[in-house]
Amino acid sequence: MTHRARQAASFFSDDKGNSWLIILAGLFSIGFVAAHVNQVFTFYLPSGQFKIMHVGGTVVLLMLFASAFAQRTSSRILHLILALAAAAVIWYVFAEFRALTRQRSFLPNDTDLVFALVFLALCLYASMREWGWVVSTIAIVGLLYGYFGQAMPGGLLYHGGLDFKRLIGYTSIPYFQGLLGSLSELSAGTIFPFMIFAAALQATGCVDFIMRLAYRIGGKTRAGPAQIAVISSGFMGMVSGSSVANVASTGSLTIPLMKRVGFKPEFAGAVESVASTGGQITPPVMGLAAFLIVGLTGIPYGEIVVAAVFPAFIFYAYLIIAVHLRAVKFDLDATQQKELTEYFASSDGVWRDILKHLHFFIATGYLVFILIALNMPGRAALQATAIIIVLFLLREIATLWRGPVAILTNTLRLLCRIAYDGALRGAQVAVVVAVIGVLVDILAVTGFSQKLSFFMLELAGGNLAILLIVAALACLAFGLGLPTSAAYILVALLGAPALVALGVPLLAAHMFVFFFANISAITPPVAICCLVAAKIAQGSFFKTSFIAVRLGLPGFILPFLFVVHPEILGIDASFIETVFVALLALLGVVTINVIIEGYLLRPLNWIERVLLLPAGLGLIHPSLWASIFGIALLVLIALRQWQANAREAAQNAQVRTGPAPS
């Protein structure tokens, strides 16, 4: 998320901007949200019109924000013109919709092409402005590949080439693909409502409550702020849709606190990066990617959520243990830092605070129930938003607001803030999903995605182990620098089909590429989450990245377990089997971290490190006997260290008390 986007995210902040344009953007946001709510419940627009309203309205909104907070008059005028151009595209599609869909669906005229080109340029610019140059550049490369396919060398890259009219038609109109394809439909009907829900959580105080709750759960441990970062980022990452945005928001508080306790800047940045990335794989929302998996595979939402439970548990349990080991190893103790209490002080007790935020628990509980029972994510998110707003308003009316004027004023202010922030969050995600949709459709129509799957299978020679390594590297490479949603869409298109072709279950294949798409956010050399966290921590980017890779170790190991141990996802396994395999996997990755950290109950010598290596590998090996061997080695070394600690404590006690009398 760019600095200007964060500026514009708060309509009620003190950021200086053009007041009239801010009001205009606010009014447009309210109308934009209202149109989405109406569509989700009534389906009053045909699919094509809804998608152009969604993506085109997204560009209008982002350009209005840019104009409102522009520092120069020329920039302000330019972005206003761009907003008007996006509005003109929306008007054109609505006005010509019948002709576009019935008369010119395969034969666009010159005017269609002009509007399609303008729309493409606007979306590429909006994406570049909000997310940097990577996504837009990839889309442009895809378009060039589609046009110059006949000039490519034979084999994987060659295709017959798309003529100019057909190529531009595939980007939006009249084919309603690319920017207006199925991904934009998913963004409009599912992701956007969840962005409104996330804005409602922020506006009704639920985010601050989550931070206080995280402090009460982990803030009074030795690793203190690090555990707060892990817990709060896990909660927030579920619904944020962006691990980078999560780092920028929660990290601005947790990273300085970690440094104050004694953690090095690079370690503090890495903890926040990994915790924020993990939020994208945490049910029930999974950073909105759960709905993308449903859309691409047809697997029921409830099945995906259940499959993600134990992998997410392993990821966060490992991270909690890892930061605790670091605190113990360097003798850090956050419980001695009284300043932490000041940051998370609340005049209410624990239960009083929970009761005060019952609207959070009721709304999220309803959301999860409806998602699993009915699989209607868009409606469920909006209904949960309505519940959280109504219950919050009732609480405020009963306890704080007095008189009809105050009630009306504060209610309108709350609704406007949710609409404003929710529209911006939704627009930022929508534009990147739309742009990546261009690449997805071009790769599909040229046959590249199918040929890549065959190429990977041929390269692996039918060997599943080699294919997994090739697919993992491809997923990391394609996911570098991309937002979560875009990364998953791309790697699912390019990596999952090859895995399925070699017999990997569909759910396991998509969870494999999904995990690697997420973990690319902390993988050097791009490691976009680590870049943001390192800036906040004022530490070395590359040191932060490499520490993040270690702290995010389950994200690199678990995908392989999904294939060799599909029962960890609940595939063809009982609950007991799933729990057993998950605990073995957790012990395995924790053991590997102990080796790297060089500390278990006390510092490890080199012999103990060597012995623990087969223990860790044995625990994550599919063989039961290898796991038993690994547990035995781990227990033996733990007992040896416990005895050494006991002897050392006895000797220290004897030194303090003096020699025994004769």
Buried (B, 14 or more C-beta within 10 A) or exposed (E): BBEBBBBBBBBEEEBEBBEEBBEBBBBBBBEBBEBBBEBBEEEEBEBBBBBBBBBBBBBBBBBBBBBBBBEEEEEBEBBBEBBEBBBBBBEBBBEBBEEBBEEBBEEBBEEBBBBBEBBBEBBBBBBBBBBBEBBBBBBBEBBEBBBEBEEBEEEEBBBEBBEEBBBBBBBBBBBBBBBBBBBBBBBBBBBBBBBBBBBBBBBBBBBBBBBBBBBBBBBBBBBBBBBBBBBBBBBBBBBBBBBBBBBBBBBEBBBBBBBBBBBBBBBBBBBBBBBBBBBBBBBBBBBBBBBBBBBBBEBEBBBBBBBBBBBBBBBBBBBBBBBBBBBBBEEBBBEEBEEBEEBBEBEEEEEEBBEBBEBBBBBBEBBBEBBBEEBBBBBBBBBBBBBBBEBBBEBBBEEEBEEEEEBEEBBEEBBBBBBBBBBBBBBBBBBBBBBBBBBBBBBBBBEBBEBBBEBBBEEBEEEBEEBBEBBBEBBBBBBBBBBBBBBBBBBBBBBBBBBBBBEBBBBBBBBBBBBBBBBBBBBBEBBBBBBBBBBBBEBBBBBBBBBBBBBBBBBBBBBBBBBBBBBBBBBEBEEEBBBBBBBBBBBBBBBBBBBEBBBBBBEBEEEBBEBBBBBBBBBBBEEEEBBEBBBEBBEEBBEBBEEEEEEEEEEEEEEEEEEEEE
